Amino acid sequence: MQVSEILSEIDNEIARLQEARRLLAGESSGATSTRGRKPAAVAAAAPKKRRRRRKLTPEGRKRLSEALKARWAERKKKAAKATK
């Protein structure tokens, strides 16, 4: 490889890294290639949907409570065996 080729490759790499930095920093330049994606600043400003909380029925709440009580009882039993 000749020195001029190496310098050309270094210049190309510097330009590529500077473009990546601009994109990460949210800056926009006139010649950016976003490949159909929104710029970072626009994507960050998009409103986020709130997740709705699921509601438990009283039967579901009771099943969950019983399952957790059984789980903790088993853990307590194992802990008691381990200390003996």
C-alpha positions in Angstrom: 0.0 0.0 0.0 1.2 3.4 -0.8 1.1 6.3 1.7 -1.5 8.2 -0.3 -3.9 5.1 -0.1 -3.3 4.8 3.6 -4.0 8.6 4.1 -7.2 8.3 2.0 -8.4 5.3 4.2 -7.7 7.2 7.4 -9.6 10.3 6.1 -12.6 8.0 5.2 -12.5 6.5 8.7 -12.3 9.9 10.4 -15.3 11.1 8.3 -17.3 7.9 9.3 -16.5 8.3 13.0 -17.4 12.0 12.9 -20.8 11.1 11.3 -21.4 8.5 14.0 -20.6 11.0 16.7 -23.0 13.5 15.2 -25.8 10.9 15.1 -25.2 9.8 18.7 -25.1 13.4 19.9 -28.4 14.1 18.2 -27.0 16.7 15.9 -28.2 16.7 12.3 -26.1 17.5 9.3 -27.4 18.2 5.8 -25.7 15.1 4.3 -26.6 12.5 6.9 -27.6 9.1 5.7 -30.2 7.7 8.1 -31.5 5.1 5.8 -35.2 5.9 6.4 -34.8 6.2 10.2 -35.8 9.1 12.2 -33.0 11.3 13.5 -32.1 10.7 17.2 -33.6 14.0 18.3 -37.0 13.3 16.7 -37.1 9.7 18.0 -36.4 10.9 21.5 -39.1 13.5 21.4 -41.8 11.0 20.3 -44.4 10.5 23.1 -44.3 7.1 24.8 -47.4 5.1 25.3 -48.3 4.4 28.9 -48.8 0.8 29.8 -52.1 0.2 31.4 -52.1 -1.8 34.6 -53.9 -5.1 34.6 -56.6 -5.5 37.2 -56.8 -8.7 39.2 -60.2 -10.2 39.9 -60.8 -11.1 43.5 -60.5 -14.8 42.6 -57.2 -14.2 40.9 -55.9 -12.2 43.9 -56.9 -15.0 46.2 -55.1 -17.6 44.0 -52.0 -15.5 43.9 -52.1 -15.0 47.7 -52.4 -18.7 48.3 -49.6 -19.5 45.9 -47.2 -17.0 47.6 -48.1 -18.2 51.0 -47.3 -21.8 49.9 -44.1 -20.7 48.4 -42.9 -18.8 51.5 -44.0 -21.8 53.7 -41.8 -24.1 51.7 -38.9 -21.7 51.9 -39.4 -21.4 55.6 -39.4 -25.2 55.9 -36.2 -25.5 53.9 -34.5 -22.8 56.0 -35.5 -24.7 59.2 -34.0 -27.9 57.8 -30.8 -26.1 56.9 -30.3 -24.8 60.4 -30.6 -28.2 62.1 
